[in-house]
Amino acid sequence: MFFYTQNKSLIFYAFDLDREPGNQERWRLPGLGARDVELGEKPRPMNLGILYMDSESNRRWVLRLDDPNSLRKLMPSSSR
C-alpha cells in the first residue's frame, strides 16, 4: 500500500516481510524504484531508501520519501 502527495511525499507500507525465509524482524530492507522509459531504453533503478519495521504488532514495514528532487526523478509528471 502506498500514499503519494504530489511533490511532497511518498509513503510505502509493506506487511509480513520478516516472514520471508532469511529475513529477521530487525533487518533493514532496501527500497528500489524506477520510472517508465521509452521503448528500447533501459530503466535505471533508483534507491528510495530503507524499509524499517514500523509496527511490530502489525508486522508493518514503512519507507518514507520526502525529498522533492527524488520525487521529481521518480515521478517527473508530478513537477508539471
Secondary structure, DSSP 8 states (H G I E B T S, - for coil): -EEEETTTEEEEEEE-GGGSTT--TT--EEEEE-----TT-----EEEEEEEEEETTTTEEEEEE--HHHHHHH-GGGG-
